[in-house]
Amino acid sequence: MKPSDLAAYLFLALAWGLSFLVLVKVATAFGWVGAVTFRALLAGGALLAVAPLTGRRLDFGFGLKPLLIVGATTVALQLVGLSYGTPRIGTAMAAILVATIPLFSMLLGRLAGVERLTRSGALGLLLGFAGIVALVGFPAEPATPDFWLGSAALIVSTLAAATGSVYASARLSRAGAWEVTGGAFLAGGVMTAPLLLAAPPPGVPAPLDYVWLAVLALGMSAAPYVLYFRLVQRIGATRAISVEFAVTVVAVLVGALFLGERLTAVQIAGAATIVLGCALVLGLIGPRPARG
């Protein structure tokens, strides 16, 4: 890995790991729907506005349909699940569940005929799902309806992200990172906007809340996703998506050090099982999964 690729990898780990903390602040100020809608519209709009200023010519010749599908899955459903679920289960648990995206991506890819599983990959899937059971089934605090709803929201979020990832890799592999990121965020923001009628912001946000929103949209969404898609092209999807492991470590540390969150011993074991399962599925240890 070249120094520039390593720098991008570390930036993604920090940006996405810290984003859970900022997300809680934004969701508190703007509501769980507002956090998604305003974040997505600002991120997508900023990318499409900045591109011409940098001399970049955007090409949307691949059509609107792929952007709508990626926007609905990778942006709308994923971010709604994150915004709704993270304040209810904590940043640490949310980050660990997000780390299962590679597991679901591989499973969906196998069902779609895009991926072929090795024996170690199949074992990795089983370990990953066992880890999810341990993580959700043995919480540090007594389980409440909010906890179960939050956990379900995060699992839906990861499934949506995995679905969008598999679709994008199959249909948008030659599309530019700016076009896919900007278009998908705008599409997702437009899709979630009507939900504001049912779940409006709880009050008038303070000036600092708008700063947090800008940080989340620009510094933790728009820029990182462009870097991520570039990293996929430079080092491969398998190595690039492994950044989710580092994201989980950062988010868990943030939750423990700044928010006083804690995990039970069973949950810690579940987290380690998920990481091991993902490593097997991604081919980071053992035989690498082959493409169909």
C-alpha atoms as an extended CHARMM CRD file, in Angstrom:
* protein
*
       292  EXT
         1         1  MET       CA              0.0000000000        0.0000000000        0.0000000000  PROA      1               0.0000000000
         2         2  LYS       CA              1.4350000000        3.3710000000       -1.0450000000  PROA      2               0.0000000000
         3         3  PRO       CA              1.7660000000        6.1670000000        1.5490000000  PROA      3               0.0000000000
         4         4  SER       CA             -1.0750000000        8.1110000000       -0.1020000000  PROA      4               0.0000000000
         5         5  ASP       CA             -3.3320000000        5.0470000000        0.0510000000  PROA      5               0.0000000000
         6         6  LEU       CA             -2.3910000000        4.4360000000        3.6930000000  PROA      6               0.0000000000
         7         7  ALA       CA             -3.1580000000        8.0840000000        4.4930000000  PROA      7               0.0000000000
         8         8  ALA       CA             -6.5860000000        7.7610000000        2.8360000000  PROA      8               0.0000000000
         9         9  TYR       CA             -7.2310000000        4.5000000000        4.7270000000  PROA      9               0.0000000000
        10        10  LEU       CA             -6.3910000000        6.0900000000        8.0850000000  PROA      10              0.0000000000
        11        11  PHE       CA             -8.4950000000        9.1610000000        7.2790000000  PROA      11              0.0000000000
        12        12  LEU       CA            -11.4930000000        6.9530000000        6.5200000000  PROA      12              0.0000000000
        13        13  ALA       CA            -11.0380000000        5.0620000000        9.7870000000  PROA      13              0.0000000000
        14        14  LEU       CA            -10.9160000000        8.2800000000       11.8140000000  PROA      14              0.0000000000
        15        15  ALA       CA            -13.6550000000       10.1220000000        9.9150000000  PROA      15              0.0000000000
        16        16  TRP       CA            -16.1450000000        7.2580000000        9.9460000000  PROA      16              0.0000000000
        17        17  GLY       CA            -15.2230000000        6.1710000000       13.4610000000  PROA      17              0.0000000000
        18        18  LEU       CA            -15.7530000000        9.6750000000       14.8770000000  PROA      18              0.0000000000
        19        19  SER       CA            -18.8910000000       10.1480000000       12.7820000000  PROA      19              0.0000000000
        20        20  PHE       CA            -20.9390000000        8.0980000000       15.2640000000  PROA      20              0.0000000000
        21        21  LEU       CA            -20.2720000000       10.7000000000       17.9430000000  PROA      21              0.0000000000
        22        22  VAL       CA            -21.1710000000       13.5970000000       15.6290000000  PROA      22              0.0000000000
        23        23  LEU       CA            -24.2320000000       11.7240000000       14.3630000000  PROA      23              0.0000000000
        24        24  VAL       CA            -25.6930000000       11.5690000000       17.8730000000  PROA      24              0.0000000000
        25        25  LYS       CA            -25.3090000000       15.3470000000       18.2050000000  PROA      25              0.0000000000
        26        26  VAL       CA            -26.9030000000       16.0150000000       14.8010000000  PROA      26              0.0000000000
        27        27  ALA       CA            -29.7760000000       13.5720000000       15.3810000000  PROA      27              0.0000000000
        28        28  THR       CA            -30.4990000000       15.2030000000       18.7510000000  PROA      28              0.0000000000
        29        29  ALA       CA            -30.6980000000       18.6580000000       17.1620000000  PROA      29              0.0000000000
        30        30  PHE       CA            -32.3810000000       17.8970000000       13.8340000000  PROA      30              0.0000000000
        31        31  GLY       CA            -34.2240000000       14.6510000000       14.6020000000  PROA      31              0.0000000000
        32        32  TRP       CA            -33.3980000000       11.2620000000       13.1560000000  PROA      32              0.0000000000
        33        33  VAL       CA            -35.0140000000       12.0920000000        9.7880000000  PROA      33              0.0000000000
        34        34  GLY       CA            -33.5430000000       15.5810000000        9.5990000000  PROA      34              0.0000000000
        35        35  ALA       CA            -30.0880000000       14.1960000000       10.3460000000  PROA      35              0.0000000000
        36        36  VAL       CA            -30.3600000000       12.0110000000        7.2410000000  PROA      36              0.0000000000
        37        37  THR       CA            -32.1170000000       14.4300000000        4.8820000000  PROA      37              0.0000000000
        38        38  PHE       CA            -30.0090000000       17.5190000000        5.5800000000  PROA      38              0.0000000000
        39        39  ARG       CA            -26.7950000000       15.4970000000        5.7160000000  PROA      39              0.0000000000
        40        40  ALA       CA            -27.4770000000       13.8040000000        2.3860000000  PROA      40              0.0000000000
        41        41  LEU       CA            -28.6450000000       16.9260000000        0.5370000000  PROA      41              0.0000000000
        42        42  LEU       CA            -25.7040000000       18.9690000000        1.8060000000  PROA      42              0.0000000000
        43        43  ALA       CA            -23.1540000000       16.2570000000        0.9690000000  PROA      43              0.0000000000
        44        44  GLY       CA            -24.5390000000       15.5670000000       -2.5090000000  PROA      44              0.0000000000
        45        45  GLY       CA            -25.0990000000       19.2020000000       -3.3660000000  PROA      45              0.0000000000
        46        46  ALA       CA            -21.5990000000       20.1780000000       -2.2340000000  PROA      46              0.0000000000
        47        47  LEU       CA            -19.9430000000       17.5320000000       -4.4010000000  PROA      47              0.0000000000
        48        48  LEU       CA            -21.9020000000       18.4560000000       -7.5300000000  PROA      48              0.0000000000
        49        49  ALA       CA            -21.2980000000       22.1610000000       -6.9220000000  PROA      49              0.0000000000
        50        50  VAL       CA            -17.5530000000       21.8380000000       -6.2720000000  PROA      50              0.0000000000
        51        51  ALA       CA            -16.8450000000       19.4910000000       -9.2050000000  PROA      51              0.0000000000
        52        52  PRO       CA            -17.1350000000       22.1730000000      -11.9510000000  PROA      52              0.0000000000
        53        53  LEU       CA            -15.0160000000       24.5630000000       -9.8800000000  PROA      53              0.0000000000
        54        54  THR       CA            -12.1800000000       22.0150000000       -9.9320000000  PROA      54              0.0000000000
        55        55  GLY       CA            -12.4820000000       21.4910000000      -13.6710000000  PROA      55              0.0000000000
        56        56  ARG       CA            -14.0580000000       18.0710000000      -13.2590000000  PROA      56              0.0000000000
        57        57  ARG       CA            -16.5380000000       17.0560000000      -15.9740000000  PROA      57              0.0000000000
        58        58  LEU       CA            -19.2470000000       14.8440000000      -14.5380000000  PROA      58              0.0000000000
        59        59  ASP       CA            -20.6690000000       12.0610000000      -16.6670000000  PROA      59              0.0000000000
        60        60  PHE       CA            -24.0900000000       10.6670000000      -15.7400000000  PROA      60              0.0000000000
        61        61  GLY       CA            -24.4180000000        8.5810000000      -18.8830000000  PROA      61              0.0000000000
        62        62  PHE       CA            -25.1530000000        5.4980000000      -16.7780000000  PROA      62              0.0000000000
        63        63  GLY       CA            -28.6680000000        6.8540000000      -16.1620000000  PROA      63              0.0000000000
        64        64  LEU       CA            -30.8810000000        7.8130000000      -13.2360000000  PROA      64              0.0000000000
        65        65  LYS       CA            -32.0890000000        4.3560000000      -12.1900000000  PROA      65              0.0000000000
        66        66  PRO       CA            -28.7850000000        3.1570000000      -10.6850000000  PROA      66              0.0000000000
        67        67  LEU       CA            -28.5010000000        6.3550000000       -8.6520000000  PROA      67              0.0000000000
        68        68  LEU       CA            -32.0360000000        5.9080000000       -7.3240000000  PROA      68              0.0000000000
        69        69  ILE       CA            -31.2780000000        2.3340000000       -6.2540000000  PROA      69              0.0000000000
        70        70  VAL       CA            -27.9590000000        3.2250000000       -4.6010000000  PROA      70              0.0000000000
        71        71  GLY       CA            -29.5410000000        6.3260000000       -3.0650000000  PROA      71              0.0000000000
        72        72  ALA       CA            -32.4140000000        4.2920000000       -1.6250000000  PROA      72              0.0000000000
        73        73  THR       CA            -30.1550000000        1.6060000000       -0.1430000000  PROA      73              0.0000000000
        74        74  THR       CA            -26.6920000000        2.9780000000        0.6080000000  PROA      74              0.0000000000
        75        75  VAL       CA            -27.9270000000        6.4440000000        1.5840000000  PROA      75              0.0000000000
        76        76  ALA       CA            -31.6090000000        6.5610000000        2.6120000000  PROA      76              0.0000000000
        77        77  LEU       CA            -32.1080000000        3.2050000000        4.3480000000  PROA      77              0.0000000000
        78        78  GLN       CA            -28.5760000000        2.9450000000        5.6920000000  PROA      78              0.0000000000
        79        79  LEU       CA            -28.4850000000        6.4470000000        7.1630000000  PROA      79              0.0000000000
        80        80  VAL       CA            -32.0470000000        6.2730000000        8.5020000000  PROA      80              0.0000000000
        81        81  GLY       CA            -31.1200000000        3.0820000000       10.3440000000  PROA      81              0.0000000000
        82        82  LEU       CA            -27.9580000000        4.6970000000       11.7020000000  PROA      82              0.0000000000
        83        83  SER       CA            -29.6710000000        7.9150000000       12.7840000000  PROA      83              0.0000000000
        84        84  TYR       CA            -32.5640000000        6.1080000000       14.4200000000  PROA      84              0.0000000000
        85        85  GLY       CA            -30.6110000000        3.2710000000       16.0020000000  PROA      85              0.0000000000
        86        86  THR       CA            -27.3030000000        4.7460000000       17.1860000000  PROA      86              0.0000000000
        87        87  PRO       CA            -28.7320000000        7.0000000000       19.9490000000  PROA      87              0.0000000000
        88        88  ARG       CA            -30.7110000000        4.0030000000       21.2350000000  PROA      88              0.0000000000
        89        89  ILE       CA            -27.9230000000        1.4130000000       21.4470000000  PROA      89              0.0000000000
        90        90  GLY       CA            -24.7640000000        3.5450000000       21.6870000000  PROA      90              0.0000000000
        91        91  THR       CA            -21.8990000000        4.2820000000       19.3330000000  PROA      91              0.0000000000
        92        92  ALA       CA            -19.8750000000        1.2000000000       20.2710000000  PROA      92              0.0000000000
        93        93  MET       CA            -22.5910000000       -1.3300000000       19.4920000000  PROA      93              0.0000000000
        94        94  ALA       CA            -23.6520000000        0.5940000000       16.3910000000  PROA      94              0.0000000000
        95        95  ALA       CA            -20.0980000000        0.5790000000       15.0440000000  PROA      95              0.0000000000
        96        96  ILE       CA            -19.6690000000       -3.1320000000       15.6870000000  PROA      96              0.0000000000
        97        97  LEU       CA            -22.9010000000       -3.9080000000       13.8550000000  PROA      97              0.0000000000
        98        98  VAL       CA            -21.8010000000       -1.6860000000       10.9540000000  PROA      98              0.0000000000
        99        99  ALA       CA            -18.6890000000       -3.8540000000       10.7000000000  PROA      99              0.0000000000
       100       100  THR       CA            -20.9530000000       -6.7050000000        9.5530000000  PROA      100             0.0000000000
       101       101  ILE       CA            -21.5630000000       -4.9800000000        6.1980000000  PROA      101             0.0000000000
       102       102  PRO       CA            -18.8430000000       -7.1250000000        4.5360000000  PROA      102             0.0000000000
       103       103  LEU       CA            -20.5910000000      -10.2600000000        5.8360000000  PROA      103             0.0000000000
       104       104  PHE       CA            -23.9260000000       -9.2760000000        4.3440000000  PROA      104             0.0000000000
       105       105  SER       CA            -22.2420000000       -8.0800000000        1.1290000000  PROA      105             0.0000000000
       106       106  MET       CA            -20.6340000000      -11.4590000000        0.6330000000  PROA      106             0.0000000000
       107       107  LEU       CA            -23.8590000000      -13.3210000000        1.4280000000  PROA      107             0.0000000000
       108       108  LEU       CA            -25.9060000000      -11.1950000000       -0.9770000000  PROA      108             0.0000000000
       109       109  GLY       CA            -23.1750000000      -11.4550000000       -3.5930000000  PROA      109             0.0000000000
       110       110  ARG       CA            -23.2920000000      -15.2280000000       -3.2740000000  PROA      110             0.0000000000
       111       111  LEU       CA            -27.0790000000      -15.2620000000       -3.6640000000  PROA      111             0.0000000000
       112       112  ALA       CA            -26.7950000000      -12.9800000000       -6.7040000000  PROA      112             0.0000000000
       113       113  GLY       CA            -24.1320000000      -15.1820000000       -8.2730000000  PROA      113             0.0000000000
       114       114  VAL       CA            -21.4970000000      -12.4280000000       -8.0550000000  PROA      114             0.0000000000
       115       115  GLU       CA            -19.3310000000      -14.0570000000       -5.3860000000  PROA      115             0.0000000000
       116       116  ARG       CA            -18.2500000000      -17.6100000000       -4.6270000000  PROA      116             0.0000000000
       117       117  LEU       CA            -17.5910000000      -18.6320000000       -1.0440000000  PROA      117             0.0000000000
       118       118  THR       CA            -14.6340000000      -20.6850000000        0.1080000000  PROA      118             0.0000000000
       119       119  ARG       CA            -15.0340000000      -22.9720000000        3.1100000000  PROA      119             0.0000000000
       120       120  SER       CA            -13.3300000000      -20.3750000000        5.2850000000  PROA      120             0.0000000000
       121       121  GLY       CA            -15.7120000000      -17.7390000000        3.9000000000  PROA      121             0.0000000000
       122       122  ALA       CA            -18.7240000000      -19.8560000000        4.8380000000  PROA      122             0.0000000000
       123       123  LEU       CA            -17.2340000000      -20.3400000000        8.3080000000  PROA      123             0.0000000000
       124       124  GLY       CA            -16.7490000000      -16.5850000000        8.5020000000  PROA      124             0.0000000000
       125       125  LEU       CA            -20.4300000000      -15.9780000000        7.7790000000  PROA      125             0.0000000000
       126       126  LEU       CA            -21.4500000000      -18.3550000000       10.5530000000  PROA      126             0.0000000000
       127       127  LEU       CA            -19.0570000000      -16.7280000000       13.0130000000  PROA      127             0.0000000000
       128       128  GLY       CA            -20.2810000000      -13.2830000000       12.0620000000  PROA      128             0.0000000000
       129       129  PHE       CA            -23.9160000000      -14.1160000000       12.6480000000  PROA      129             0.0000000000
       130       130  ALA       CA            -23.0320000000      -15.8140000000       15.9440000000  PROA      130             0.0000000000
       131       131  GLY       CA            -21.2540000000      -12.6140000000       16.9400000000  PROA      131             0.0000000000
       132       132  ILE       CA            -24.3570000000      -10.5580000000       16.1580000000  PROA      132             0.0000000000
       133       133  VAL       CA            -26.4270000000      -12.8270000000       18.3980000000  PROA      133             0.0000000000
       134       134  ALA       CA            -23.9130000000      -12.3980000000       21.2330000000  PROA      134             0.0000000000
       135       135  LEU       CA            -23.7550000000       -8.6350000000       20.7390000000  PROA      135             0.0000000000
       136       136  VAL       CA            -27.5100000000       -8.0440000000       20.6760000000  PROA      136             0.0000000000
       137       137  GLY       CA            -28.5620000000      -10.8220000000       23.0290000000  PROA      137             0.0000000000
       138       138  PHE       CA            -26.3710000000       -9.9400000000       26.0230000000  PROA      138             0.0000000000
       139       139  PRO       CA            -26.4580000000       -6.1370000000       26.5040000000  PROA      139             0.0000000000
       140       140  ALA       CA            -24.6790000000       -4.3640000000       29.3550000000  PROA      140             0.0000000000
       141       141  GLU       CA            -27.9280000000       -2.7850000000       30.5270000000  PROA      141             0.0000000000
       142       142  PRO       CA            -31.4120000000       -4.3390000000       30.7810000000  PROA      142             0.0000000000
       143       143  ALA       CA            -32.8880000000       -4.5770000000       27.2770000000  PROA      143             0.0000000000
       144       144  THR       CA            -35.6880000000       -2.1180000000       26.5970000000  PROA      144             0.0000000000
       145       145  PRO       CA            -38.0470000000       -1.7710000000       23.6200000000  PROA      145             0.0000000000
       146       146  ASP       CA            -35.8390000000        1.1410000000       22.4840000000  PROA      146             0.0000000000
       147       147  PHE       CA            -32.7900000000       -1.1430000000       22.5500000000  PROA      147             0.0000000000
       148       148  TRP       CA            -34.4910000000       -3.7710000000       20.3980000000  PROA      148             0.0000000000
       149       149  LEU       CA            -35.7860000000       -1.1620000000       17.9550000000  PROA      149             0.0000000000
       150       150  GLY       CA            -32.3370000000        0.3990000000       17.7370000000  PROA      150             0.0000000000
       151       151  SER       CA            -30.6760000000       -2.9760000000       17.1340000000  PROA      151             0.0000000000
       152       152  ALA       CA            -33.2130000000       -3.8530000000       14.4390000000  PROA      152             0.0000000000
       153       153  ALA       CA            -32.6620000000       -0.4620000000       12.7950000000  PROA      153             0.0000000000
       154       154  LEU       CA            -28.9000000000       -1.0190000000       12.6710000000  PROA      154             0.0000000000
       155       155  ILE       CA            -29.2820000000       -4.4940000000       11.1690000000  PROA      155             0.0000000000
       156       156  VAL       CA            -31.6200000000       -3.0790000000        8.4870000000  PROA      156             0.0000000000
       157       157  SER       CA            -29.0350000000       -0.3440000000        7.9340000000  PROA      157             0.0000000000
       158       158  THR       CA            -26.2070000000       -2.8180000000        7.3550000000  PROA      158             0.0000000000
       159       159  LEU       CA            -28.3440000000       -4.9620000000        5.0510000000  PROA      159             0.0000000000
       160       160  ALA       CA            -29.2500000000       -1.8760000000        3.0120000000  PROA      160             0.0000000000
       161       161  ALA       CA            -25.6050000000       -0.8120000000        2.7900000000  PROA      161             0.0000000000
       162       162  ALA       CA            -24.5800000000       -4.3020000000        1.6860000000  PROA      162             0.0000000000
       163       163  THR       CA            -27.3350000000       -4.3930000000       -0.9500000000  PROA      163             0.0000000000
       164       164  GLY       CA            -26.2390000000       -1.0450000000       -2.3470000000  PROA      164             0.0000000000
       165       165  SER       CA            -22.5990000000       -2.1420000000       -2.3300000000  PROA      165             0.0000000000
       166       166  VAL       CA            -23.3080000000       -5.3250000000       -4.2790000000  PROA      166             0.0000000000
       167       167  TYR       CA            -25.4990000000       -3.4560000000       -6.7760000000  PROA      167             0.0000000000
       168       168  ALA       CA            -22.9780000000       -0.6430000000       -7.2560000000  PROA      168             0.0000000000
       169       169  SER       CA            -20.0900000000       -3.0680000000       -7.7830000000  PROA      169             0.0000000000
       170       170  ALA       CA            -22.1110000000       -4.8690000000      -10.4510000000  PROA      170             0.0000000000
       171       171  ARG       CA            -23.6950000000       -1.8930000000      -12.2460000000  PROA      171             0.0000000000
       172       172  LEU       CA            -21.5380000000        1.1560000000      -11.4930000000  PROA      172             0.0000000000
       173       173  SER       CA            -18.0090000000       -0.2110000000      -11.4780000000  PROA      173             0.0000000000
       174       174  ARG       CA            -16.9780000000        2.1660000000      -14.2940000000  PROA      174             0.0000000000
       175       175  ALA       CA            -18.8220000000        5.2440000000      -13.0360000000  PROA      175             0.0000000000
       176       176  GLY       CA            -16.8970000000        8.1050000000      -11.4520000000  PROA      176             0.0000000000
       177       177  ALA       CA            -16.7020000000        8.3920000000       -7.6620000000  PROA      177             0.0000000000
       178       178  TRP       CA            -17.9630000000       11.9770000000       -7.6940000000  PROA      178             0.0000000000
       179       179  GLU       CA            -20.9590000000       11.1080000000       -9.8520000000  PROA      179             0.0000000000
       180       180  VAL       CA            -21.9760000000        8.0690000000       -7.7970000000  PROA      180             0.0000000000
       181       181  THR       CA            -21.4140000000        9.7250000000       -4.4180000000  PROA      181             0.0000000000
       182       182  GLY       CA            -23.0000000000       13.0760000000       -5.2550000000  PROA      182             0.0000000000
       183       183  GLY       CA            -25.9300000000       11.6300000000       -7.1880000000  PROA      183             0.0000000000
       184       184  ALA       CA            -26.6860000000        8.9250000000       -4.6260000000  PROA      184             0.0000000000
       185       185  PHE       CA            -26.6150000000       11.3660000000       -1.7010000000  PROA      185             0.0000000000
       186       186  LEU       CA            -28.9470000000       13.7940000000       -3.4910000000  PROA      186             0.0000000000
       187       187  ALA       CA            -31.3150000000       10.9640000000       -4.4170000000  PROA      187             0.0000000000
       188       188  GLY       CA            -31.3180000000        9.6200000000       -0.8670000000  PROA      188             0.0000000000
       189       189  GLY       CA            -31.9250000000       13.0600000000        0.5990000000  PROA      189             0.0000000000
       190       190  VAL       CA            -34.8910000000       13.6790000000       -1.6870000000  PROA      190             0.0000000000
       191       191  MET       CA            -36.3490000000       10.2750000000       -0.7810000000  PROA      191             0.0000000000
       192       192  THR       CA            -36.2030000000       10.8790000000        2.9700000000  PROA      192             0.0000000000
       193       193  ALA       CA            -37.3700000000       14.5130000000        2.8710000000  PROA      193             0.0000000000
       194       194  PRO       CA            -41.1250000000       13.6540000000        2.9560000000  PROA      194             0.0000000000
       195       195  LEU       CA            -40.5630000000       11.8220000000        6.2570000000  PROA      195             0.0000000000
       196       196  LEU       CA            -39.8860000000       15.1990000000        7.8620000000  PROA      196             0.0000000000
       197       197  LEU       CA            -43.6570000000       15.7140000000        7.8850000000  PROA      197             0.0000000000
       198       198  ALA       CA            -43.9980000000       12.7660000000       10.2660000000  PROA      198             0.0000000000
       199       199  ALA       CA            -40.7820000000       13.3190000000       12.2440000000  PROA      199             0.0000000000
       200       200  PRO       CA            -39.7840000000       17.0120000000       12.1180000000  PROA      200             0.0000000000
       201       201  PRO       CA            -36.8160000000       18.4550000000       14.0370000000  PROA      201             0.0000000000
       202       202  PRO       CA            -37.6160000000       18.5720000000       17.7700000000  PROA      202             0.0000000000
       203       203  GLY       CA            -36.8450000000       22.2870000000       18.0490000000  PROA      203             0.0000000000
       204       204  VAL       CA            -34.8140000000       25.1600000000       16.6240000000  PROA      204             0.0000000000
       205       205  PRO       CA            -31.1840000000       24.0030000000       16.2170000000  PROA      205             0.0000000000
       206       206  ALA       CA            -28.4640000000       26.1550000000       17.7790000000  PROA      206             0.0000000000
       207       207  PRO       CA            -25.7260000000       27.7140000000       15.5890000000  PROA      207             0.0000000000
       208       208  LEU       CA            -23.2380000000       25.0680000000       16.7400000000  PROA      208             0.0000000000
       209       209  ASP       CA            -25.6380000000       22.3370000000       15.5740000000  PROA      209             0.0000000000
       210       210  TYR       CA            -25.2720000000       23.5940000000       12.0120000000  PROA      210             0.0000000000
       211       211  VAL       CA            -21.5110000000       23.3300000000       12.3670000000  PROA      211             0.0000000000
       212       212  TRP       CA            -21.8450000000       19.6940000000       13.4530000000  PROA      212             0.0000000000
       213       213  LEU       CA            -24.1670000000       19.0700000000       10.4970000000  PROA      213             0.0000000000
       214       214  ALA       CA            -21.6050000000       20.5310000000        8.0850000000  PROA      214             0.0000000000
       215       215  VAL       CA            -18.8380000000       18.4260000000        9.6270000000  PROA      215             0.0000000000
       216       216  LEU       CA            -20.9680000000       15.2800000000        9.3010000000  PROA      216             0.0000000000
       217       217  ALA       CA            -22.0850000000       16.0180000000        5.7270000000  PROA      217             0.0000000000
       218       218  LEU       CA            -18.8550000000       17.3470000000        4.2550000000  PROA      218             0.0000000000
       219       219  GLY       CA            -16.0340000000       15.9490000000        6.3460000000  PROA      219             0.0000000000
       220       220  MET       CA            -17.5340000000       12.5730000000        7.2290000000  PROA      220             0.0000000000
       221       221  SER       CA            -19.7470000000       11.8100000000        4.2140000000  PROA      221             0.0000000000
       222       222  ALA       CA            -18.9080000000       13.6050000000        0.9460000000  PROA      222             0.0000000000
       223       223  ALA       CA            -15.1050000000       13.6230000000        1.1060000000  PROA      223             0.0000000000
       224       224  PRO       CA            -14.6770000000       10.1620000000        2.6880000000  PROA      224             0.0000000000
       225       225  TYR       CA            -16.9380000000        8.4290000000        0.1670000000  PROA      225             0.0000000000
       226       226  VAL       CA            -15.0110000000        9.9160000000       -2.7610000000  PROA      226             0.0000000000
       227       227  LEU       CA            -11.7650000000        8.7690000000       -1.1550000000  PROA      227             0.0000000000
       228       228  TYR       CA            -13.2540000000        5.3390000000       -0.4780000000  PROA      228             0.0000000000
       229       229  PHE       CA            -14.2790000000        4.7550000000       -4.0920000000  PROA      229             0.0000000000
       230       230  ARG       CA            -10.8240000000        5.8420000000       -5.2240000000  PROA      230             0.0000000000
       231       231  LEU       CA             -9.2540000000        3.4880000000       -2.7110000000  PROA      231             0.0000000000
       232       232  VAL       CA            -11.3590000000        0.6250000000       -4.0780000000  PROA      232             0.0000000000
       233       233  GLN       CA             -9.9120000000        1.3120000000       -7.5290000000  PROA      233             0.0000000000
       234       234  ARG       CA             -6.3430000000        1.4990000000       -6.2180000000  PROA      234             0.0000000000
       235       235  ILE       CA             -6.1100000000       -1.3550000000       -3.6930000000  PROA      235             0.0000000000
       236       236  GLY       CA             -9.2240000000       -3.4360000000       -4.4440000000  PROA      236             0.0000000000
       237       237  ALA       CA            -12.6300000000       -3.7210000000       -2.8440000000  PROA      237             0.0000000000
       238       238  THR       CA            -11.6310000000       -6.4330000000       -0.3570000000  PROA      238             0.0000000000
       239       239  ARG       CA             -8.7600000000       -4.4790000000        1.1820000000  PROA      239             0.0000000000
       240       240  ALA       CA            -10.6570000000       -1.1930000000        1.0520000000  PROA      240             0.0000000000
       241       241  ILE       CA            -13.7660000000       -2.4820000000        2.8330000000  PROA      241             0.0000000000
       242       242  SER       CA            -11.5730000000       -3.8830000000        5.6070000000  PROA      242             0.0000000000
       243       243  VAL       CA            -11.4000000000       -0.2890000000        6.8570000000  PROA      243             0.0000000000
       244       244  GLU       CA            -14.6660000000       -1.0930000000        8.6710000000  PROA      244             0.0000000000
       245       245  PHE       CA            -12.5790000000       -2.9890000000       11.2500000000  PROA      245             0.0000000000
       246       246  ALA       CA            -10.5300000000        0.1280000000       12.0210000000  PROA      246             0.0000000000
       247       247  VAL       CA            -13.7260000000        2.2090000000       12.0740000000  PROA      247             0.0000000000
       248       248  THR       CA            -15.1410000000       -0.1020000000       14.7310000000  PROA      248             0.0000000000
       249       249  VAL       CA            -12.0240000000        0.2090000000       16.9000000000  PROA      249             0.0000000000
       250       250  VAL       CA            -12.1310000000        4.0270000000       16.7260000000  PROA      250             0.0000000000
       251       251  ALA       CA            -15.8670000000        4.1870000000       17.4830000000  PROA      251             0.0000000000
       252       252  VAL       CA            -15.6480000000        1.7630000000       20.4060000000  PROA      252             0.0000000000
       253       253  LEU       CA            -12.7840000000        3.7800000000       21.9210000000  PROA      253             0.0000000000
       254       254  VAL       CA            -14.7660000000        7.0010000000       21.4510000000  PROA      254             0.0000000000
       255       255  GLY       CA            -17.7930000000        5.4450000000       23.1200000000  PROA      255             0.0000000000
       256       256  ALA       CA            -15.7620000000        4.1810000000       26.0550000000  PROA      256             0.0000000000
       257       257  LEU       CA            -13.5770000000        7.2670000000       26.5850000000  PROA      257             0.0000000000
       258       258  PHE       CA            -16.0050000000       10.1090000000       25.8950000000  PROA      258             0.0000000000
       259       259  LEU       CA            -19.4980000000        8.6880000000       26.3910000000  PROA      259             0.0000000000
       260       260  GLY       CA            -18.9190000000        6.2100000000       29.2110000000  PROA      260             0.0000000000
       261       261  GLU       CA            -20.3510000000        3.3210000000       27.1910000000  PROA      261             0.0000000000
       262       262  ARG       CA            -19.5090000000       -0.2170000000       28.1770000000  PROA      262             0.0000000000
       263       263  LEU       CA            -19.8710000000       -3.6960000000       26.7270000000  PROA      263             0.0000000000
       264       264  THR       CA            -20.3660000000       -6.9920000000       28.5430000000  PROA      264             0.0000000000
       265       265  ALA       CA            -17.7470000000       -9.7230000000       28.3070000000  PROA      265             0.0000000000
       266       266  VAL       CA            -20.0790000000      -11.6920000000       26.0230000000  PROA      266             0.0000000000
       267       267  GLN       CA            -20.4980000000       -8.6500000000       23.7730000000  PROA      267             0.0000000000
       268       268  ILE       CA            -16.7400000000       -8.1320000000       23.5840000000  PROA      268             0.0000000000
       269       269  ALA       CA            -16.3830000000      -11.7990000000       22.6020000000  PROA      269             0.0000000000
       270       270  GLY       CA            -19.1430000000      -11.2750000000       20.0490000000  PROA      270             0.0000000000
       271       271  ALA       CA            -17.3240000000       -8.2630000000       18.6140000000  PROA      271             0.0000000000
       272       272  ALA       CA            -14.1110000000      -10.2740000000       18.2780000000  PROA      272             0.0000000000
       273       273  THR       CA            -16.0830000000      -13.0710000000       16.6050000000  PROA      273             0.0000000000
       274       274  ILE       CA            -17.5720000000      -10.6180000000       14.1080000000  PROA      274             0.0000000000
       275       275  VAL       CA            -14.1270000000       -9.2320000000       13.2430000000  PROA      275             0.0000000000
       276       276  LEU       CA            -12.7480000000      -12.7650000000       12.7890000000  PROA      276             0.0000000000
       277       277  GLY       CA            -15.7310000000      -13.7080000000       10.6430000000  PROA      277             0.0000000000
       278       278  CYS       CA            -15.3390000000      -10.6400000000        8.4540000000  PROA      278             0.0000000000
       279       279  ALA       CA            -11.6230000000      -11.3040000000        8.0430000000  PROA      279             0.0000000000
       280       280  LEU       CA            -12.4010000000      -14.8380000000        6.8440000000  PROA      280             0.0000000000
       281       281  VAL       CA            -15.1310000000      -13.6480000000        4.4840000000  PROA      281             0.0000000000
       282       282  LEU       CA            -12.9220000000      -10.9200000000        3.0180000000  PROA      282             0.0000000000
       283       283  GLY       CA            -10.0500000000      -13.3330000000        2.5070000000  PROA      283             0.0000000000
       284       284  LEU       CA             -7.7450000000      -11.2770000000        4.7370000000  PROA      284             0.0000000000
       285       285  ILE       CA             -6.8710000000      -14.5660000000        6.4290000000  PROA      285             0.0000000000
       286       286  GLY       CA             -7.1820000000      -17.9450000000        4.7570000000  PROA      286             0.0000000000
       287       287  PRO       CA             -8.0810000000      -18.3980000000        1.0460000000  PROA      287             0.0000000000
       288       288  ARG       CA             -9.4740000000      -15.3070000000       -0.6580000000  PROA      288             0.0000000000
       289       289  PRO       CA            -13.0470000000      -15.4680000000       -1.9310000000  PROA      289             0.0000000000
       290       290  ALA       CA            -13.2590000000      -15.8910000000       -5.6870000000  PROA      290             0.0000000000
       291       291  ARG       CA            -15.4990000000      -13.9450000000       -8.0150000000  PROA      291             0.0000000000
       292       292  GLY       CA            -18.0580000000      -15.7220000000      -10.1330000000  PROA      292             0.0000000000
